[in-house]
Amino acid sequence: MKKKMIILLLTLGILGTAMGCGEKKDKTEDKEGTKTEQSAQEDFKLTNKDGKVVAADINKIEDYITLGEYKNLQVTEAPKASVTDEEVENSISYKLMSQYKVEVTEDRAVQQDDIVNIDFTGYMDGEEFEGGSAQGEDLLIGSGSMIEGFEDGLVGHKKGEEVTLDLTFPVDYRATELQGKAVQFKVKINSISVKPELTDEWAAANTDYKTVEEFRAAEKEAMQKSIDLEYEGQVKSDLFSMVVEATEFKEYPEALLEQGKKDVRERLDQMYQAQFQMTLDDYVKQQGISEEEVEQVLTESTQTYLQQNLIVQAIFNAEGIEMSEEDYTAEEAKFAELNGFPDVETMKMYYGDLNVLKDSVLWNKACDVIVETATVTEQEPEADTQAAQE
């Protein structure tokens, strides 16, 4: 279990970001976090000694892997989703609530459809329970996003008031340890706001569009683009996984492996300090995990990470792709546009670690090569399949 916990953090926090799907980096870090990021950027080297951008700087990559088939692959995917009008309305409603809300200045109590900003703490048997507290949370009264009685219990109270709510979790609540449990929430109302009325006048004054319909159409287009990008990313990930399965990994370059383990350990240490306010060494000691177990996890995780870069480089070699700094800059700009970033600098801020960004850009370039000759088939919708069987 302890080993699995470490592997999970490594996979989500490090390997996931290499595929371009990492979590957004919070730019309000403390001074120590900022220094770490700056140090990582100072150590970043885009090109090798020959002035080329490579995924793995190895002379004879065939000594380490035998690249599997990467052309003419076939993959079956779930049907690409289409945005519904209801989803568009929900998205707009959320934006109106979170981005465009108007604070109520008059001295009045909370009403249905108000947006209240609250701090709350949940207690069970007089003790705070995990996951039952939040600070500065926006809540739409009437949304049903909290357990029964929570939202209604705030109606009639004013800004600045502290309210105590005696409630009971539903018997079918998703967290089994809370099912049917009596709890108490202490809630402070920080502010009361309302969503603006969605009119053409409002749209013209607050958005880049002249009418509500134009605003809706643009929102739908943006949402569909996001779905399409997610679908494309899934296709690339699935195809790349097929290449990994077909590739023989003979051994791993010792220098890259050792450096990779150091990098993974450093990133994992940063994650523990950020999330749990303790170093990796402190966590390992606290949990009684042996150094041998840590070394094994670091080695396995780094090998998985290196597999990606070795395959990417092998594909580049097979295709005769040599990337100069100028070539990379063009690919980087394409990658930023592909993933919905307004510009490359914003994308760099999102990633934080430029090495991870570089790996993502090169991975995407290799996937473009794989996709060129691949055949992608969409599964029959489940309902249609059942109907056909009947």
C-alpha positions in Angstrom: 0.0 0.0 0.0 2.8 2.4 0.9 4.6 1.7 -2.4 1.4 2.1 -4.4 0.8 5.5 -2.7 4.2 6.7 -4.0 3.7 5.3 -7.4 0.3 7.0 -7.6 1.8 10.4 -6.8 4.6 9.9 -9.3 2.3 8.8 -12.0 -0.2 11.7 -11.5 2.3 14.4 -10.7 5.2 13.6 -13.0 4.5 11.1 -15.7 1.1 12.6 -16.4 2.5 16.0 -17.1 5.0 14.6 -19.6 2.0 13.7 -21.8 0.8 17.3 -21.7 -2.0 16.7 -19.2 -0.5 18.0 -16.0 -2.3 20.1 -13.4 -2.1 23.8 -13.7 0.8 25.3 -11.8 -0.2 27.7 -9.0 1.8 30.9 -9.6 1.2 32.1 -6.1 3.9 29.8 -4.6 6.0 30.7 -1.6 9.5 32.0 -2.0 11.1 28.5 -1.7 8.8 27.1 -4.5 9.6 30.1 -6.7 13.3 29.6 -6.3 13.0 25.9 -7.1 11.2 26.7 -10.4 13.7 29.4 -11.3 16.5 26.9 -10.6 14.9 24.3 -12.8 14.6 26.8 -15.7 18.2 27.9 -15.2 19.3 24.3 -15.6 17.2 23.7 -18.7 19.1 23.1 -21.9 17.0 23.0 -25.1 19.7 21.7 -27.5 22.5 19.1 -27.2 26.2 19.8 -28.0 25.4 19.6 -31.8 22.7 22.3 -31.5 19.8 19.8 -32.0 16.7 19.3 -29.9 16.4 15.7 -29.0 14.2 13.6 -26.8 17.1 11.3 -25.8 20.7 12.3 -26.5 22.1 8.9 -27.4 24.4 8.0 -30.3 23.2 4.4 -30.9 19.7 4.1 -29.7 19.3 0.7 -31.2 21.6 -0.6 -28.4 18.8 0.2 -26.0 15.5 -0.4 -27.8 14.1 -2.2 -30.8 11.4 0.1 -32.0 8.0 -1.6 -32.5 5.7 -0.9 -35.5 4.5 2.6 -35.4 2.9 2.9 -38.9 -0.5 1.7 -40.1 -1.8 1.1 -36.6 -5.5 0.6 -36.0 -7.3 1.8 -32.9 -10.9 1.8 -31.8 -12.2 4.7 -29.7 -15.4 5.7 -28.0 -17.5 8.0 -30.2 -16.5 11.7 -30.0 -19.0 13.6 -27.9 -20.9 16.6 -29.1 -21.7 19.5 -26.8 -25.4 19.8 -25.9 -27.3 23.0 -25.5 -27.8 22.1 -21.8 -24.1 21.8 -21.3 -23.6 25.2 -22.9 -26.2 26.8 -20.6 -24.6 25.2 -17.6 -21.2 26.5 -18.6 -22.5 30.0 -19.2 -24.4 29.9 -15.9 -21.1 28.9 -14.1 -19.2 31.8 -15.8 -21.9 34.2 -14.8 -21.7 33.0 -11.2 -17.9 32.8 -11.0 -16.6 35.5 -13.3 -19.3 38.1 -13.7 -21.2 37.9 -10.4 -22.3 41.3 -8.9 -22.0 41.7 -5.2 -25.2 42.8 -3.4 -24.5 46.1 -1.6 -27.9 46.6 0.0 -28.5 45.2 3.5 -30.6 42.2 2.8 -30.7 38.5 3.6 -29.7 35.5 1.5 -32.4 34.5 -1.1 -32.9 31.7 -3.5 -30.6 32.0 -6.6 -28.1 34.1 -4.7 -24.4 33.3 -4.8 -22.9 33.3 -1.3 -19.2 33.2 -0.5 -18.8 31.2 2.7 -16.3 29.7 5.1 -17.5 26.5 6.7 -16.3 23.7 9.0 -18.0 20.4 9.5 -18.1 18.5 12.8 -19.1 14.9 13.6 -19.3 13.9 17.2 -17.7 17.3 18.1 -14.7 16.7 15.9 -13.8 18.1 12.5 -14.2 15.5 9.8 -12.0 15.2 6.7 -13.3 17.0 3.6 -15.9 18.9 5.5 -14.3 22.3 5.5 -13.6 25.1 3.0 -12.6 28.8 2.9 -13.9 31.3 0.5 -16.3 28.9 -1.3 -18.9 30.2 -3.7 -22.2 28.5 -3.4 -25.3 29.0 -5.6 -28.4 28.8 -3.4 -30.8 26.3 -4.9 -28.1 24.5 -6.9 -28.4 21.4 -4.8 -24.6 21.0 -4.7 -24.6 20.6 -0.9 -26.4 18.1 1.2 -30.1 18.7 1.9 -30.7 21.5 4.3 -27.3 23.3 3.9 -28.4 25.8 1.3 -31.9 26.4 2.7 -30.3 26.9 6.1 -28.5 30.0 4.8 -31.6 31.6 3.4 -32.7 34.5 5.6 -29.3 35.2 7.0 -27.1 38.2 6.2 -23.5 39.0 5.2 -21.2 38.6 8.2 -23.5 36.2 10.1 -22.3 32.9 11.4 -24.8 30.1 11.1 -24.8 26.7 12.7 -26.5 23.9 10.7 -27.5 20.6 12.2 -27.8 18.2 9.3 -27.7 14.5 8.3 -25.8 13.0 5.4 -27.9 10.9 3.0 -27.8 7.2 3.5 -26.5 6.8 -0.1 -23.8 9.5 0.2 -20.7 8.8 -2.0 -18.4 8.7 1.1 -19.5 5.6 2.9 -18.0 6.8 6.2 -20.5 9.7 6.2 -23.6 7.8 5.1 -26.5 8.6 7.4 -24.3 10.4 9.9 -25.5 13.4 11.9 -23.1 16.4 11.5 -22.9 20.0 12.3 -21.7 22.8 10.0 -20.6 26.2 11.3 -20.8 28.6 8.4 -19.8 32.2 8.0 -21.3 34.3 5.2 -18.6 36.5 3.7 -20.6 38.1 0.9 -23.8 37.8 -1.1 -23.9 38.2 -4.9 -26.2 37.7 -7.8 -25.7 36.6 -11.4 -26.2 39.3 -14.0 -29.2 39.1 -16.3 -28.1 37.7 -19.6 -29.1 40.3 -22.2 -27.7 41.6 -25.5 -26.7 44.8 -23.6 -24.8 42.8 -21.0 -23.1 40.7 -23.6 -22.0 43.7 -25.6 -20.6 45.4 -22.5 -18.9 42.4 -20.8 -17.8 40.1 -23.6 -16.3 40.2 -27.1 -19.8 39.6 -28.6 -22.6 41.9 -29.4 -25.5 39.6 -28.6 -26.4 36.7 -26.3 -26.7 34.3 -29.2 -23.2 35.2 -30.4 -21.9 34.6 -26.9 -23.7 31.2 -26.7 -22.4 30.2 -30.1 -18.8 31.1 -29.2 -19.1 29.2 -25.9 -20.4 26.1 -27.7 -17.6 26.3 -30.3 -15.0 26.6 -27.5 -16.5 23.7 -25.6 -16.6 21.5 -28.7 -13.0 22.4 -29.5 -12.0 21.3 -26.0 -13.8 18.0 -26.5 -12.2 17.5 -29.9 -8.7 18.2 -28.4 -9.4 15.7 -25.6 -10.5 13.1 -28.1 -7.4 13.7 -30.2 -5.2 13.5 -27.2 -6.8 10.1 -26.2 -6.2 8.8 -29.7 -2.5 9.8 -29.6 -2.1 8.3 -26.1 -3.7 5.0 -27.2 -1.6 4.8 -30.3 1.6 5.6 -28.5 0.7 2.9 -25.9 0.5 0.4 -28.7 4.0 1.4 -29.8 5.3 1.0 -26.3 3.8 -2.5 -26.1 5.4 -3.4 -29.4 8.8 -2.1 -28.5 11.6 -4.1 -27.0 13.5 -2.3 -24.2 16.9 -4.0 -23.9 18.4 -1.7 -21.3 18.3 1.9 -20.2 21.1 4.4 -20.7 22.8 4.5 -17.2 23.5 8.3 -17.3 19.9 9.1 -18.3 18.5 6.6 -15.7 20.5 8.1 -12.8 19.8 11.7 -13.8 16.1 10.7 -14.2 15.9 9.2 -10.7 17.4 12.4 -9.3 14.9 14.5 -11.1 11.9 12.3 -10.1 13.0 12.3 -6.5 13.4 16.1 -6.5 9.9 16.6 -8.1 8.4 14.1 -5.7 10.0 15.9 -2.8 8.6 19.2 -4.0 5.1 17.6 -4.3 5.2 16.3 -0.7 6.4 19.7 0.6 3.7 21.5 -1.3 0.8 19.0 -0.4 1.8 17.7 3.0 4.3 20.2 4.3 7.0 17.6 4.7 10.0 16.4 2.8 10.0 13.0 1.0 12.6 11.8 3.4 10.4 12.8 6.4 7.4 11.0 4.8 9.5 7.8 4.1 10.8 7.8 7.7 7.3 8.5 9.1 5.7 5.6 7.1 8.6 3.2 7.7 9.3 2.7 4.0 12.7 1.3 3.4 15.2 3.1 1.1 15.3 -0.1 -1.0 11.5 0.3 -1.7 12.0 4.0 -2.6 14.8 3.1 -4.9 12.8 0.5 -6.6 9.9 2.8 -7.2 12.1 5.6 -8.4 13.8 3.2 -10.8 10.6 1.7 -12.2 9.0 5.1 -12.6 12.1 6.6 -14.3 12.2 3.6 -16.7 8.6 4.2 -17.6 9.4 7.9 -18.2 12.5 7.0 -20.3 10.5 4.6 -22.4 8.6 7.6 -23.8 11.7 9.6 -24.7 13.5 6.6 -26.2 10.6 5.8 -28.4 10.1 9.4 -29.5 13.8 9.7 -30.4 13.7 6.3 -32.2 10.8 7.5 -34.3 12.6 10.8 -35.1 15.7 8.7 -36.2 13.6 6.4 -38.3 11.9 9.3 -40.0 15.0 11.4 -40.4 13.6 14.2 -38.3 16.3 16.5 -37.0 15.0 19.4 -35.0 16.8 22.7 -34.7 16.0 25.3 -32.1 13.9 27.2 -34.7 12.1 24.0 -35.6 11.3 23.4 -32.0 10.0 26.9 -31.5 7.6 26.3 -34.3 6.4 23.0 -32.8 6.1 24.7 -29.4 3.8 27.4 -30.9 1.7 24.7 -32.6 1.5 22.7 -29.3 0.4 25.9 -27.5 -2.4 26.5 -30.0 -3.4 22.9 -30.1 -4.0 22.9 -26.3 -5.8 26.2 -26.2 -3.1 28.5 -24.8 -3.2 32.1 -25.9 0.6 32.1 -26.4 3.8 30.1 -25.6 4.7 32.2 -22.6 1.3 31.4 -21.0 1.9 27.7 -21.7 5.4 27.9 -20.1 3.9 29.4 -17.0 1.3 26.6 -16.9 3.9 23.9 -17.1 6.6 25.5 -14.9 9.1 22.8 -15.7 10.5 23.5 -19.2 11.9 20.0 -19.4 8.5 18.5 -19.0 7.1 21.0 -21.6 9.9 20.0 -24.0 9.1 16.3 -23.6 5.4 17.0 -24.2 6.1 19.0 -27.4 8.4 16.2 -28.8 6.0 13.5 -27.7 3.2 15.3 -29.6 5.5 15.6 -32.7 6.1 11.9 -32.7 2.4 11.2 -32.2 1.7 13.3 -35.3 3.9 10.9 -37.2 2.1 7.9 -35.8 -1.4 9.3 -36.5 -0.5 10.1 -40.2 -0.8 6.4 -41.2 -3.2 5.2 -38.4 -6.8 4.1 -38.8 -9.1 5.3 -36.1 -12.5 3.6 -35.8 -15.2 4.8 -33.5 -17.2 2.3 -31.5 -20.9 1.9 -32.1 -22.9 3.8 -29.5 -23.9 1.4 -26.8 -27.7 2.0 -27.2 -27.5 1.4 -30.9 -25.6 -1.8 -30.3 -28.3 -3.1 -27.9 -31.0 -2.2 -30.3 -29.3 -4.1 -33.1 -29.0 -7.1 -30.9 -32.7 -7.0 -30.2 
